[in-house]
């Protein structure tokens, strides 16, 4: 079993995903979390220790048999440090998902029931939640979140740090700009500018 440390505590969904993976082939053993000890003072999430601070992280990183999973949407100084230390970031992919003809980076979650078309490119630290659908020739850049049941059309571009809400639909050929958010249930028919929140059917920028 490979030793895994999770950056960010208390995410039951990750444990369910790890169990599904281990039920097919025993692979991962969670050894602890990297998070704020103050936030969880007096508690050990799932009975596992919490590590924080540069020295503790560096000590864990020295053992190259350790793997790390970054369980946060936005990159932070902990991720920067782990990358500088050349740590390993595995992808956690539910065994039910067909990954043929899909190119994927590192540190991604692909949850139960996801449907992925051919010739999709997925960057680093991407989260695809339960039962989302990504159609062929779509590109998903780093640190993108696609919510449960979302449907992403073919030849779509989801730029870095974009967030697609639950049940949203992004139509064929659309670009969602960097840092933009698509609200739950929205239907996106046109390109979304960077750092914009769109909602509704058809999706339009939310009034400030």
N, C-alpha and C positions, 0 to 999 in steps of 0.2 A: 504494500500500500504506500502511495506517495503522501508525504506530509504537506498539508495545506494550511496556510494562515489567511484569514479573511480580514481585509481592511474594512472596518465597519461592522458593528455587532448587531445581534437580534434581527436577523432576516430569516424567518422560517422557510420562505420560498426557496432559498439557496439550499437549505438542508434537505428539503423534499427533492430538489433536483439532484443533489449529490446521492441521495438514497436510490433514486431511479437509476442513476449511472452505476452505482455499486451493486445493485440487484442483478444487473446484466453481467458486469465484470468488476469485481472488487478493485477499486482504483484509488480512492481518496480517503484519507483520514484527517479530519480537521483537528489541528493541534492547539489552536488559539486564535485570538483576534488582535488586530492592531487598531486601537481606538483610544478614547479619553478614559483613563481610569477614574477620574473625578466624576464623570457622567454616570458611571456604573459603580460608584463607591459601595462597597459591601456586598456586591453581587458578582457572580461569575456566570455570564450567559451560557446556557447549556452545560454548565459545569466546567467551562474551559477558561483558561487564564487570558487576561488582557495585557497587551504590551503597548507601551508608548515611549516616545522619546527617541532621539537619534541613536543613542548608544545601544538601546535594546534592539532597535530595528537593524542596525549594522551587525549586531551579534547574530541575529537570525539569518541575515543575508549572507553571512560568511559560509554557512552550510549550503552548498550548491544543490543538495538534495531537497531543499525546501522550495515549495511553490507558494505563490501569493495570488490571492484573488481580490481585485479592487472593486468593492461593492458600493460605489458612489457614482453619481451622475457626472459631477464636475471634477476635473483633475485638481488635486491639491498638493501641498508640499510633501506629504507622505508618498504619493505616487511619484513625484519628481525624484525623491531620494531613492526609492526602490528601483527606478529605472536607471539612475546614475550608478547603482550598485549591481547592475546587470542581472536583476532577478528574473525568475521565470514566471510568466503569467499564463496559465492554461485557459483554454476555452472550456466552458461547461455547457455541453450540448446534450439535450434529452435524447435518449436512444431511439425514440420514435421518429425523429426528424431525418428526412432524406437530405444529405449534404452533398450529393453528387453534383458536379459542375458548379460548385459554389466556392469562391475564394474568400477566405476569412483571415483576419489578422490575429491578435492575441487578446486575452482577457475578456472575451465576449460571453454573454449568456444567450443561449437559444433554448427557449422553454418548450414545454409540452404542447404538441398540436400545431407548431409552426409549419407553414407550407412555403417552401422556397423554390422558385423557378430556376431555370438554368442561367448560367453566365452572370450571376450576381456577384458583386464585389462588396465585401463587408470589411470595414476598417478595424481599428483597435478599440477595445472597451465599449463595445456596442451591446445594448440590451434589447432583445426581441422577446416580448412577453407572450403569454399563452395565446395560441390560436390566431396569431397575426399571420397575414399572408403577404409575401414579397414576390412580385412577379418578375419575369425574366429581364435581364440586362439593366437592372437597377443598381445604382451605386450608393452605398451608405458609408459616409465618412466617420471619423473617430468620434467617440463619446456621443453617440446618438441613442435615443430611447424611443422604441416603438411599442406602444401600449397594447394591452390585450384586445384581440379581435380587430385590430386595425388592418386595413387593406391598402397596400402600396402597389400602384399600377406598374406597368412595364416602363423601362427606360426613364425612371424617376431618379433624381439626384437629391439625396438628403445630406445637406452639408453639416459640418462639424457642430456639435452641441445643439442640434435641433431636437425637438421633443414632439412626438406624435401621440396625441391623446387616445384614450380607449375608444375603439369603434370608429375612429376617423377613417376617411377614404381620401387618398391622394391619387388623382387621375393620371393617366399615362403622360409621360414626357414632362411633368411638372418638376420644377426645382424649388425646394424649401431651403431658404437662406440660412446662413450660419446663425446659431443662437435663437432661431425662431421657434415658436410654439404653436402647434395646431390643436385646437380645443377638442374635447371629446365629442364624437359624433359629427364633426365638421366634414364637409365635402369640398376638397380643394381642387379647383378647376384651372387656376392660374398660378403662375410663379409667386412665391412668397418672398418679399424682401428680407434682408438680414434683420435680426433682432426685432421681429414683429410677431404679435399675437393675433391669430386669425380664428374666428369662430363662425358657426352657422352653416346654412345650406342655401346657396353656395357660400363658401368661406370668404369672409371679409375682415379687414383689420378691425380689432376691437377699439371702440372709441375710448379715448383717455379721459 
